[in-house]
Amino acid sequence: MQVLTKRYPKNCLLTVMDRYSAEVRNMEQVVMIPSLLRDVQLSSHRGQGQARAPDLYTYFTMLKTIRVDVDHGLLLREEWQAKVTGREADEAENEAAETEEAEDDRASGELDLEAQFHLHFSSLHHILTHLTLRAQEVTRKYQEMTGQVQ
């Protein structure tokens, strides 16, 4: 497992981001055959009766994709839309997006920016912590499946 080289306060967002990146890199190094993760459910989803719960392979690919964004920053809105849809947005979508942006800007101006910051900061902190735990679980489950239990 990679060791964090930077030292930030424990609850600092940068610490959580570094921890997440390190854990996903560790997962990538351990999981040599990702296809073994197909159709294997996370242990926390057992017994919940969720027929459509994502398998470990889905988590593996999602965690890797998010790590790229955490390490390298976000795509521009247009690039993100093209990536998600797999094509360039047409004129109607652009007009709708511009209208939505204008409405969001007006709503944002009316809300307290400090409250918004704290809401998004705490949400991001929580999500990254949760994803870090998922990366650890994918790694642990893969090691159990391949007999590499430490």
Chimera marker file (.cmm) of the C-alpha trace (Angstrom):
<marker_set name="trace">
<marker id="1" x="0.000" y="0.000" z="0.000" r="1" g="1" b="0" radius="0.5"/>
<marker id="2" x="1.176" y="3.486" z="-0.779" r="1" g="1" b="0" radius="0.5"/>
<marker id="3" x="2.110" y="5.759" z="2.082" r="1" g="1" b="0" radius="0.5"/>
<marker id="4" x="0.845" y="9.317" z="2.160" r="1" g="1" b="0" radius="0.5"/>
<marker id="5" x="3.781" y="11.656" z="1.709" r="1" g="1" b="0" radius="0.5"/>
<marker id="6" x="1.973" y="14.895" z="2.477" r="1" g="1" b="0" radius="0.5"/>
<marker id="7" x="0.850" y="15.842" z="5.957" r="1" g="1" b="0" radius="0.5"/>
<marker id="8" x="-2.392" y="17.753" z="6.372" r="1" g="1" b="0" radius="0.5"/>
<marker id="9" x="-4.789" y="17.923" z="9.312" r="1" g="1" b="0" radius="0.5"/>
<marker id="10" x="-6.834" y="14.722" z="9.729" r="1" g="1" b="0" radius="0.5"/>
<marker id="11" x="-10.154" y="16.117" z="8.482" r="1" g="1" b="0" radius="0.5"/>
<marker id="12" x="-8.641" y="18.279" z="5.760" r="1" g="1" b="0" radius="0.5"/>
<marker id="13" x="-10.182" y="17.690" z="2.333" r="1" g="1" b="0" radius="0.5"/>
<marker id="14" x="-6.685" y="17.270" z="0.881" r="1" g="1" b="0" radius="0.5"/>
<marker id="15" x="-5.996" y="14.446" z="3.345" r="1" g="1" b="0" radius="0.5"/>
<marker id="16" x="-9.205" y="12.690" z="2.348" r="1" g="1" b="0" radius="0.5"/>
<marker id="17" x="-8.397" y="13.151" z="-1.348" r="1" g="1" b="0" radius="0.5"/>
<marker id="18" x="-4.843" y="11.828" z="-0.893" r="1" g="1" b="0" radius="0.5"/>
<marker id="19" x="-6.113" y="8.857" z="1.115" r="1" g="1" b="0" radius="0.5"/>
<marker id="20" x="-8.672" y="8.063" z="-1.599" r="1" g="1" b="0" radius="0.5"/>
<marker id="21" x="-6.096" y="8.287" z="-4.403" r="1" g="1" b="0" radius="0.5"/>
<marker id="22" x="-3.630" y="6.109" z="-2.508" r="1" g="1" b="0" radius="0.5"/>
<marker id="23" x="-6.266" y="3.488" z="-1.751" r="1" g="1" b="0" radius="0.5"/>
<marker id="24" x="-7.447" y="3.330" z="-5.370" r="1" g="1" b="0" radius="0.5"/>
<marker id="25" x="-3.840" y="3.057" z="-6.602" r="1" g="1" b="0" radius="0.5"/>
<marker id="26" x="-3.343" y="0.209" z="-4.146" r="1" g="1" b="0" radius="0.5"/>
<marker id="27" x="-6.533" y="-1.427" z="-5.455" r="1" g="1" b="0" radius="0.5"/>
<marker id="28" x="-5.241" y="-1.112" z="-9.035" r="1" g="1" b="0" radius="0.5"/>
<marker id="29" x="-1.930" y="-2.713" z="-8.064" r="1" g="1" b="0" radius="0.5"/>
<marker id="30" x="-3.598" y="-5.614" z="-6.240" r="1" g="1" b="0" radius="0.5"/>
<marker id="31" x="-6.357" y="-6.344" z="-8.754" r="1" g="1" b="0" radius="0.5"/>
<marker id="32" x="-4.413" y="-7.908" z="-11.608" r="1" g="1" b="0" radius="0.5"/>
<marker id="33" x="-7.426" y="-9.530" z="-13.312" r="1" g="1" b="0" radius="0.5"/>
<marker id="34" x="-10.392" y="-7.138" z="-12.979" r="1" g="1" b="0" radius="0.5"/>
<marker id="35" x="-12.715" y="-9.459" z="-14.900" r="1" g="1" b="0" radius="0.5"/>
<marker id="36" x="-12.744" y="-11.770" z="-11.834" r="1" g="1" b="0" radius="0.5"/>
<marker id="37" x="-14.775" y="-9.062" z="-10.106" r="1" g="1" b="0" radius="0.5"/>
<marker id="38" x="-17.723" y="-9.401" z="-12.494" r="1" g="1" b="0" radius="0.5"/>
<marker id="39" x="-20.962" y="-10.599" z="-10.884" r="1" g="1" b="0" radius="0.5"/>
<marker id="40" x="-19.416" y="-10.543" z="-7.387" r="1" g="1" b="0" radius="0.5"/>
<marker id="41" x="-21.443" y="-8.434" z="-4.968" r="1" g="1" b="0" radius="0.5"/>
<marker id="42" x="-20.110" y="-6.322" z="-2.126" r="1" g="1" b="0" radius="0.5"/>
<marker id="43" x="-20.657" y="-8.021" z="1.194" r="1" g="1" b="0" radius="0.5"/>
<marker id="44" x="-22.704" y="-5.057" z="2.435" r="1" g="1" b="0" radius="0.5"/>
<marker id="45" x="-25.281" y="-5.646" z="-0.321" r="1" g="1" b="0" radius="0.5"/>
<marker id="46" x="-25.886" y="-9.297" z="0.613" r="1" g="1" b="0" radius="0.5"/>
<marker id="47" x="-29.158" y="-9.934" z="2.303" r="1" g="1" b="0" radius="0.5"/>
<marker id="48" x="-30.596" y="-6.595" z="1.266" r="1" g="1" b="0" radius="0.5"/>
<marker id="49" x="-32.457" y="-8.172" z="-1.626" r="1" g="1" b="0" radius="0.5"/>
<marker id="50" x="-31.050" y="-5.768" z="-4.180" r="1" g="1" b="0" radius="0.5"/>
<marker id="51" x="-31.111" y="-7.622" z="-7.478" r="1" g="1" b="0" radius="0.5"/>
<marker id="52" x="-29.582" y="-4.677" z="-9.330" r="1" g="1" b="0" radius="0.5"/>
<marker id="53" x="-26.799" y="-3.781" z="-6.899" r="1" g="1" b="0" radius="0.5"/>
<marker id="54" x="-23.528" y="-2.981" z="-8.702" r="1" g="1" b="0" radius="0.5"/>
<marker id="55" x="-20.917" y="-5.715" z="-8.819" r="1" g="1" b="0" radius="0.5"/>
<marker id="56" x="-17.281" y="-5.288" z="-7.754" r="1" g="1" b="0" radius="0.5"/>
<marker id="57" x="-16.183" y="-4.727" z="-11.355" r="1" g="1" b="0" radius="0.5"/>
<marker id="58" x="-18.539" y="-1.752" z="-11.621" r="1" g="1" b="0" radius="0.5"/>
<marker id="59" x="-17.108" y="-0.323" z="-8.404" r="1" g="1" b="0" radius="0.5"/>
<marker id="60" x="-13.555" y="-0.990" z="-9.624" r="1" g="1" b="0" radius="0.5"/>
<marker id="61" x="-14.051" y="0.967" z="-12.858" r="1" g="1" b="0" radius="0.5"/>
<marker id="62" x="-15.990" y="3.770" z="-11.133" r="1" g="1" b="0" radius="0.5"/>
<marker id="63" x="-13.343" y="4.203" z="-8.434" r="1" g="1" b="0" radius="0.5"/>
<marker id="64" x="-10.565" y="4.392" z="-11.054" r="1" g="1" b="0" radius="0.5"/>
<marker id="65" x="-12.477" y="6.991" z="-13.093" r="1" g="1" b="0" radius="0.5"/>
<marker id="66" x="-13.154" y="9.169" z="-10.062" r="1" g="1" b="0" radius="0.5"/>
<marker id="67" x="-9.479" y="8.953" z="-9.026" r="1" g="1" b="0" radius="0.5"/>
<marker id="68" x="-8.469" y="10.511" z="-12.337" r="1" g="1" b="0" radius="0.5"/>
<marker id="69" x="-10.799" y="13.444" z="-11.636" r="1" g="1" b="0" radius="0.5"/>
<marker id="70" x="-9.500" y="13.775" z="-8.058" r="1" g="1" b="0" radius="0.5"/>
<marker id="71" x="-5.869" y="13.715" z="-9.213" r="1" g="1" b="0" radius="0.5"/>
<marker id="72" x="-6.156" y="15.837" z="-12.353" r="1" g="1" b="0" radius="0.5"/>
<marker id="73" x="-9.166" y="18.075" z="-11.817" r="1" g="1" b="0" radius="0.5"/>
<marker id="74" x="-12.549" y="18.302" z="-13.439" r="1" g="1" b="0" radius="0.5"/>
<marker id="75" x="-13.294" y="18.442" z="-17.136" r="1" g="1" b="0" radius="0.5"/>
<marker id="76" x="-14.879" y="21.558" z="-18.565" r="1" g="1" b="0" radius="0.5"/>
<marker id="77" x="-18.674" y="21.324" z="-18.661" r="1" g="1" b="0" radius="0.5"/>
<marker id="78" x="-18.713" y="20.849" z="-22.441" r="1" g="1" b="0" radius="0.5"/>
<marker id="79" x="-16.080" y="18.098" z="-22.309" r="1" g="1" b="0" radius="0.5"/>
<marker id="80" x="-17.964" y="16.371" z="-19.516" r="1" g="1" b="0" radius="0.5"/>
<marker id="81" x="-21.235" y="16.462" z="-21.461" r="1" g="1" b="0" radius="0.5"/>
<marker id="82" x="-19.500" y="15.080" z="-24.560" r="1" g="1" b="0" radius="0.5"/>
<marker id="83" x="-17.933" y="12.313" z="-22.473" r="1" g="1" b="0" radius="0.5"/>
<marker id="84" x="-21.215" y="11.366" z="-20.803" r="1" g="1" b="0" radius="0.5"/>
<marker id="85" x="-23.345" y="11.424" z="-23.934" r="1" g="1" b="0" radius="0.5"/>
<marker id="86" x="-20.605" y="10.142" z="-26.221" r="1" g="1" b="0" radius="0.5"/>
<marker id="87" x="-21.339" y="12.891" z="-28.740" r="1" g="1" b="0" radius="0.5"/>
<marker id="88" x="-21.366" y="16.643" z="-29.072" r="1" g="1" b="0" radius="0.5"/>
<marker id="89" x="-24.386" y="18.367" z="-27.526" r="1" g="1" b="0" radius="0.5"/>
<marker id="90" x="-26.758" y="19.761" z="-30.134" r="1" g="1" b="0" radius="0.5"/>
<marker id="91" x="-28.092" y="23.332" z="-30.183" r="1" g="1" b="0" radius="0.5"/>
<marker id="92" x="-31.261" y="22.514" z="-28.227" r="1" g="1" b="0" radius="0.5"/>
<marker id="93" x="-29.241" y="21.003" z="-25.391" r="1" g="1" b="0" radius="0.5"/>
<marker id="94" x="-26.936" y="24.030" z="-25.360" r="1" g="1" b="0" radius="0.5"/>
<marker id="95" x="-29.879" y="26.407" z="-25.091" r="1" g="1" b="0" radius="0.5"/>
<marker id="96" x="-31.406" y="24.338" z="-22.286" r="1" g="1" b="0" radius="0.5"/>
<marker id="97" x="-28.062" y="24.230" z="-20.460" r="1" g="1" b="0" radius="0.5"/>
<marker id="98" x="-27.636" y="28.010" z="-20.788" r="1" g="1" b="0" radius="0.5"/>
<marker id="99" x="-31.152" y="28.583" z="-19.436" r="1" g="1" b="0" radius="0.5"/>
<marker id="100" x="-30.478" y="26.182" z="-16.566" r="1" g="1" b="0" radius="0.5"/>
<marker id="101" x="-27.163" y="27.915" z="-15.806" r="1" g="1" b="0" radius="0.5"/>
<marker id="102" x="-28.861" y="31.294" z="-15.675" r="1" g="1" b="0" radius="0.5"/>
<marker id="103" x="-31.480" y="29.948" z="-13.266" r="1" g="1" b="0" radius="0.5"/>
<marker id="104" x="-28.760" y="28.318" z="-11.132" r="1" g="1" b="0" radius="0.5"/>
<marker id="105" x="-26.796" y="31.587" z="-11.035" r="1" g="1" b="0" radius="0.5"/>
<marker id="106" x="-29.860" y="33.498" z="-9.859" r="1" g="1" b="0" radius="0.5"/>
<marker id="107" x="-30.620" y="30.887" z="-7.185" r="1" g="1" b="0" radius="0.5"/>
<marker id="108" x="-26.966" y="30.838" z="-6.102" r="1" g="1" b="0" radius="0.5"/>
<marker id="109" x="-26.940" y="34.591" z="-5.697" r="1" g="1" b="0" radius="0.5"/>
<marker id="110" x="-29.895" y="34.352" z="-3.367" r="1" g="1" b="0" radius="0.5"/>
<marker id="111" x="-28.382" y="31.659" z="-1.131" r="1" g="1" b="0" radius="0.5"/>
<marker id="112" x="-25.703" y="32.114" z="1.471" r="1" g="1" b="0" radius="0.5"/>
<marker id="113" x="-22.368" y="31.195" z="-0.149" r="1" g="1" b="0" radius="0.5"/>
<marker id="114" x="-20.782" y="30.157" z="3.139" r="1" g="1" b="0" radius="0.5"/>
<marker id="115" x="-23.649" y="27.739" z="3.839" r="1" g="1" b="0" radius="0.5"/>
<marker id="116" x="-23.339" y="26.338" z="0.304" r="1" g="1" b="0" radius="0.5"/>
<marker id="117" x="-19.613" y="25.890" z="0.773" r="1" g="1" b="0" radius="0.5"/>
<marker id="118" x="-20.032" y="23.987" z="4.044" r="1" g="1" b="0" radius="0.5"/>
<marker id="119" x="-22.761" y="21.795" z="2.562" r="1" g="1" b="0" radius="0.5"/>
<marker id="120" x="-20.695" y="20.855" z="-0.493" r="1" g="1" b="0" radius="0.5"/>
<marker id="121" x="-17.470" y="20.512" z="1.478" r="1" g="1" b="0" radius="0.5"/>
<marker id="122" x="-19.002" y="18.140" z="4.016" r="1" g="1" b="0" radius="0.5"/>
<marker id="123" x="-20.750" y="16.198" z="1.256" r="1" g="1" b="0" radius="0.5"/>
<marker id="124" x="-17.529" y="15.807" z="-0.710" r="1" g="1" b="0" radius="0.5"/>
<marker id="125" x="-15.667" y="14.764" z="2.436" r="1" g="1" b="0" radius="0.5"/>
<marker id="126" x="-18.331" y="12.143" z="3.190" r="1" g="1" b="0" radius="0.5"/>
<marker id="127" x="-18.426" y="10.813" z="-0.384" r="1" g="1" b="0" radius="0.5"/>
<marker id="128" x="-14.646" y="10.500" z="-0.662" r="1" g="1" b="0" radius="0.5"/>
<marker id="129" x="-14.497" y="8.713" z="2.680" r="1" g="1" b="0" radius="0.5"/>
<marker id="130" x="-17.234" y="6.325" z="1.539" r="1" g="1" b="0" radius="0.5"/>
<marker id="131" x="-15.476" y="5.682" z="-1.793" r="1" g="1" b="0" radius="0.5"/>
<marker id="132" x="-12.197" y="5.018" z="0.030" r="1" g="1" b="0" radius="0.5"/>
<marker id="133" x="-13.946" y="2.342" z="2.064" r="1" g="1" b="0" radius="0.5"/>
<marker id="134" x="-15.359" y="0.849" z="-1.149" r="1" g="1" b="0" radius="0.5"/>
<marker id="135" x="-11.858" y="0.695" z="-2.676" r="1" g="1" b="0" radius="0.5"/>
<marker id="136" x="-10.605" y="-1.083" z="0.434" r="1" g="1" b="0" radius="0.5"/>
<marker id="137" x="-13.485" y="-3.546" z="0.241" r="1" g="1" b="0" radius="0.5"/>
<marker id="138" x="-12.903" y="-4.279" z="-3.470" r="1" g="1" b="0" radius="0.5"/>
<marker id="139" x="-9.209" y="-4.894" z="-2.734" r="1" g="1" b="0" radius="0.5"/>
<marker id="140" x="-9.981" y="-7.129" z="0.260" r="1" g="1" b="0" radius="0.5"/>
<marker id="141" x="-12.602" y="-9.140" z="-1.648" r="1" g="1" b="0" radius="0.5"/>
<marker id="142" x="-10.242" y="-9.652" z="-4.609" r="1" g="1" b="0" radius="0.5"/>
<marker id="143" x="-7.501" y="-10.835" z="-2.261" r="1" g="1" b="0" radius="0.5"/>
<marker id="144" x="-9.920" y="-13.301" z="-0.651" r="1" g="1" b="0" radius="0.5"/>
<marker id="145" x="-11.001" y="-14.602" z="-4.079" r="1" g="1" b="0" radius="0.5"/>
<marker id="146" x="-7.420" y="-15.122" z="-5.243" r="1" g="1" b="0" radius="0.5"/>
<marker id="147" x="-6.082" y="-16.491" z="-1.966" r="1" g="1" b="0" radius="0.5"/>
<marker id="148" x="-3.894" y="-13.452" z="-1.241" r="1" g="1" b="0" radius="0.5"/>
<marker id="149" x="-5.426" y="-12.764" z="2.175" r="1" g="1" b="0" radius="0.5"/>
<marker id="150" x="-2.884" y="-10.966" z="4.335" r="1" g="1" b="0" radius="0.5"/>
<link id1="1" id2="2" r="1" g="1" b="0" radius="0.2"/>
<link id1="2" id2="3" r="1" g="1" b="0" radius="0.2"/>
<link id1="3" id2="4" r="1" g="1" b="0" radius="0.2"/>
<link id1="4" id2="5" r="1" g="1" b="0" radius="0.2"/>
<link id1="5" id2="6" r="1" g="1" b="0" radius="0.2"/>
<link id1="6" id2="7" r="1" g="1" b="0" radius="0.2"/>
<link id1="7" id2="8" r="1" g="1" b="0" radius="0.2"/>
<link id1="8" id2="9" r="1" g="1" b="0" radius="0.2"/>
<link id1="9" id2="10" r="1" g="1" b="0" radius="0.2"/>
<link id1="10" id2="11" r="1" g="1" b="0" radius="0.2"/>
<link id1="11" id2="12" r="1" g="1" b="0" radius="0.2"/>
<link id1="12" id2="13" r="1" g="1" b="0" radius="0.2"/>
<link id1="13" id2="14" r="1" g="1" b="0" radius="0.2"/>
<link id1="14" id2="15" r="1" g="1" b="0" radius="0.2"/>
<link id1="15" id2="16" r="1" g="1" b="0" radius="0.2"/>
<link id1="16" id2="17" r="1" g="1" b="0" radius="0.2"/>
<link id1="17" id2="18" r="1" g="1" b="0" radius="0.2"/>
<link id1="18" id2="19" r="1" g="1" b="0" radius="0.2"/>
<link id1="19" id2="20" r="1" g="1" b="0" radius="0.2"/>
<link id1="20" id2="21" r="1" g="1" b="0" radius="0.2"/>
<link id1="21" id2="22" r="1" g="1" b="0" radius="0.2"/>
<link id1="22" id2="23" r="1" g="1" b="0" radius="0.2"/>
<link id1="23" id2="24" r="1" g="1" b="0" radius="0.2"/>
<link id1="24" id2="25" r="1" g="1" b="0" radius="0.2"/>
<link id1="25" id2="26" r="1" g="1" b="0" radius="0.2"/>
<link id1="26" id2="27" r="1" g="1" b="0" radius="0.2"/>
<link id1="27" id2="28" r="1" g="1" b="0" radius="0.2"/>
<link id1="28" id2="29" r="1" g="1" b="0" radius="0.2"/>
<link id1="29" id2="30" r="1" g="1" b="0" radius="0.2"/>
<link id1="30" id2="31" r="1" g="1" b="0" radius="0.2"/>
<link id1="31" id2="32" r="1" g="1" b="0" radius="0.2"/>
<link id1="32" id2="33" r="1" g="1" b="0" radius="0.2"/>
<link id1="33" id2="34" r="1" g="1" b="0" radius="0.2"/>
<link id1="34" id2="35" r="1" g="1" b="0" radius="0.2"/>
<link id1="35" id2="36" r="1" g="1" b="0" radius="0.2"/>
<link id1="36" id2="37" r="1" g="1" b="0" radius="0.2"/>
<link id1="37" id2="38" r="1" g="1" b="0" radius="0.2"/>
<link id1="38" id2="39" r="1" g="1" b="0" radius="0.2"/>
<link id1="39" id2="40" r="1" g="1" b="0" radius="0.2"/>
<link id1="40" id2="41" r="1" g="1" b="0" radius="0.2"/>
<link id1="41" id2="42" r="1" g="1" b="0" radius="0.2"/>
<link id1="42" id2="43" r="1" g="1" b="0" radius="0.2"/>
<link id1="43" id2="44" r="1" g="1" b="0" radius="0.2"/>
<link id1="44" id2="45" r="1" g="1" b="0" radius="0.2"/>
<link id1="45" id2="46" r="1" g="1" b="0" radius="0.2"/>
<link id1="46" id2="47" r="1" g="1" b="0" radius="0.2"/>
<link id1="47" id2="48" r="1" g="1" b="0" radius="0.2"/>
<link id1="48" id2="49" r="1" g="1" b="0" radius="0.2"/>
<link id1="49" id2="50" r="1" g="1" b="0" radius="0.2"/>
<link id1="50" id2="51" r="1" g="1" b="0" radius="0.2"/>
<link id1="51" id2="52" r="1" g="1" b="0" radius="0.2"/>
<link id1="52" id2="53" r="1" g="1" b="0" radius="0.2"/>
<link id1="53" id2="54" r="1" g="1" b="0" radius="0.2"/>
<link id1="54" id2="55" r="1" g="1" b="0" radius="0.2"/>
<link id1="55" id2="56" r="1" g="1" b="0" radius="0.2"/>
<link id1="56" id2="57" r="1" g="1" b="0" radius="0.2"/>
<link id1="57" id2="58" r="1" g="1" b="0" radius="0.2"/>
<link id1="58" id2="59" r="1" g="1" b="0" radius="0.2"/>
<link id1="59" id2="60" r="1" g="1" b="0" radius="0.2"/>
<link id1="60" id2="61" r="1" g="1" b="0" radius="0.2"/>
<link id1="61" id2="62" r="1" g="1" b="0" radius="0.2"/>
<link id1="62" id2="63" r="1" g="1" b="0" radius="0.2"/>
<link id1="63" id2="64" r="1" g="1" b="0" radius="0.2"/>
<link id1="64" id2="65" r="1" g="1" b="0" radius="0.2"/>
<link id1="65" id2="66" r="1" g="1" b="0" radius="0.2"/>
<link id1="66" id2="67" r="1" g="1" b="0" radius="0.2"/>
<link id1="67" id2="68" r="1" g="1" b="0" radius="0.2"/>
<link id1="68" id2="69" r="1" g="1" b="0" radius="0.2"/>
<link id1="69" id2="70" r="1" g="1" b="0" radius="0.2"/>
<link id1="70" id2="71" r="1" g="1" b="0" radius="0.2"/>
<link id1="71" id2="72" r="1" g="1" b="0" radius="0.2"/>
<link id1="72" id2="73" r="1" g="1" b="0" radius="0.2"/>
<link id1="73" id2="74" r="1" g="1" b="0" radius="0.2"/>
<link id1="74" id2="75" r="1" g="1" b="0" radius="0.2"/>
<link id1="75" id2="76" r="1" g="1" b="0" radius="0.2"/>
<link id1="76" id2="77" r="1" g="1" b="0" radius="0.2"/>
<link id1="77" id2="78" r="1" g="1" b="0" radius="0.2"/>
<link id1="78" id2="79" r="1" g="1" b="0" radius="0.2"/>
<link id1="79" id2="80" r="1" g="1" b="0" radius="0.2"/>
<link id1="80" id2="81" r="1" g="1" b="0" radius="0.2"/>
<link id1="81" id2="82" r="1" g="1" b="0" radius="0.2"/>
<link id1="82" id2="83" r="1" g="1" b="0" radius="0.2"/>
<link id1="83" id2="84" r="1" g="1" b="0" radius="0.2"/>
<link id1="84" id2="85" r="1" g="1" b="0" radius="0.2"/>
<link id1="85" id2="86" r="1" g="1" b="0" radius="0.2"/>
<link id1="86" id2="87" r="1" g="1" b="0" radius="0.2"/>
<link id1="87" id2="88" r="1" g="1" b="0" radius="0.2"/>
<link id1="88" id2="89" r="1" g="1" b="0" radius="0.2"/>
<link id1="89" id2="90" r="1" g="1" b="0" radius="0.2"/>
<link id1="90" id2="91" r="1" g="1" b="0" radius="0.2"/>
<link id1="91" id2="92" r="1" g="1" b="0" radius="0.2"/>
<link id1="92" id2="93" r="1" g="1" b="0" radius="0.2"/>
<link id1="93" id2="94" r="1" g="1" b="0" radius="0.2"/>
<link id1="94" id2="95" r="1" g="1" b="0" radius="0.2"/>
<link id1="95" id2="96" r="1" g="1" b="0" radius="0.2"/>
<link id1="96" id2="97" r="1" g="1" b="0" radius="0.2"/>
<link id1="97" id2="98" r="1" g="1" b="0" radius="0.2"/>
<link id1="98" id2="99" r="1" g="1" b="0" radius="0.2"/>
<link id1="99" id2="100" r="1" g="1" b="0" radius="0.2"/>
<link id1="100" id2="101" r="1" g="1" b="0" radius="0.2"/>
<link id1="101" id2="102" r="1" g="1" b="0" radius="0.2"/>
<link id1="102" id2="103" r="1" g="1" b="0" radius="0.2"/>
<link id1="103" id2="104" r="1" g="1" b="0" radius="0.2"/>
<link id1="104" id2="105" r="1" g="1" b="0" radius="0.2"/>
<link id1="105" id2="106" r="1" g="1" b="0" radius="0.2"/>
<link id1="106" id2="107" r="1" g="1" b="0" radius="0.2"/>
<link id1="107" id2="108" r="1" g="1" b="0" radius="0.2"/>
<link id1="108" id2="109" r="1" g="1" b="0" radius="0.2"/>
<link id1="109" id2="110" r="1" g="1" b="0" radius="0.2"/>
<link id1="110" id2="111" r="1" g="1" b="0" radius="0.2"/>
<link id1="111" id2="112" r="1" g="1" b="0" radius="0.2"/>
<link id1="112" id2="113" r="1" g="1" b="0" radius="0.2"/>
<link id1="113" id2="114" r="1" g="1" b="0" radius="0.2"/>
<link id1="114" id2="115" r="1" g="1" b="0" radius="0.2"/>
<link id1="115" id2="116" r="1" g="1" b="0" radius="0.2"/>
<link id1="116" id2="117" r="1" g="1" b="0" radius="0.2"/>
<link id1="117" id2="118" r="1" g="1" b="0" radius="0.2"/>
<link id1="118" id2="119" r="1" g="1" b="0" radius="0.2"/>
<link id1="119" id2="120" r="1" g="1" b="0" radius="0.2"/>
<link id1="120" id2="121" r="1" g="1" b="0" radius="0.2"/>
<link id1="121" id2="122" r="1" g="1" b="0" radius="0.2"/>
<link id1="122" id2="123" r="1" g="1" b="0" radius="0.2"/>
<link id1="123" id2="124" r="1" g="1" b="0" radius="0.2"/>
<link id1="124" id2="125" r="1" g="1" b="0" radius="0.2"/>
<link id1="125" id2="126" r="1" g="1" b="0" radius="0.2"/>
<link id1="126" id2="127" r="1" g="1" b="0" radius="0.2"/>
<link id1="127" id2="128" r="1" g="1" b="0" radius="0.2"/>
<link id1="128" id2="129" r="1" g="1" b="0" radius="0.2"/>
<link id1="129" id2="130" r="1" g="1" b="0" radius="0.2"/>
<link id1="130" id2="131" r="1" g="1" b="0" radius="0.2"/>
<link id1="131" id2="132" r="1" g="1" b="0" radius="0.2"/>
<link id1="132" id2="133" r="1" g="1" b="0" radius="0.2"/>
<link id1="133" id2="134" r="1" g="1" b="0" radius="0.2"/>
<link id1="134" id2="135" r="1" g="1" b="0" radius="0.2"/>
<link id1="135" id2="136" r="1" g="1" b="0" radius="0.2"/>
<link id1="136" id2="137" r="1" g="1" b="0" radius="0.2"/>
<link id1="137" id2="138" r="1" g="1" b="0" radius="0.2"/>
<link id1="138" id2="139" r="1" g="1" b="0" radius="0.2"/>
<link id1="139" id2="140" r="1" g="1" b="0" radius="0.2"/>
<link id1="140" id2="141" r="1" g="1" b="0" radius="0.2"/>
<link id1="141" id2="142" r="1" g="1" b="0" radius="0.2"/>
<link id1="142" id2="143" r="1" g="1" b="0" radius="0.2"/>
<link id1="143" id2="144" r="1" g="1" b="0" radius="0.2"/>
<link id1="144" id2="145" r="1" g="1" b="0" radius="0.2"/>
<link id1="145" id2="146" r="1" g="1" b="0" radius="0.2"/>
<link id1="146" id2="147" r="1" g="1" b="0" radius="0.2"/>
<link id1="147" id2="148" r="1" g="1" b="0" radius="0.2"/>
<link id1="148" id2="149" r="1" g="1" b="0" radius="0.2"/>
<link id1="149" id2="150" r="1" g="1" b="0" radius="0.2"/>
</marker_set>
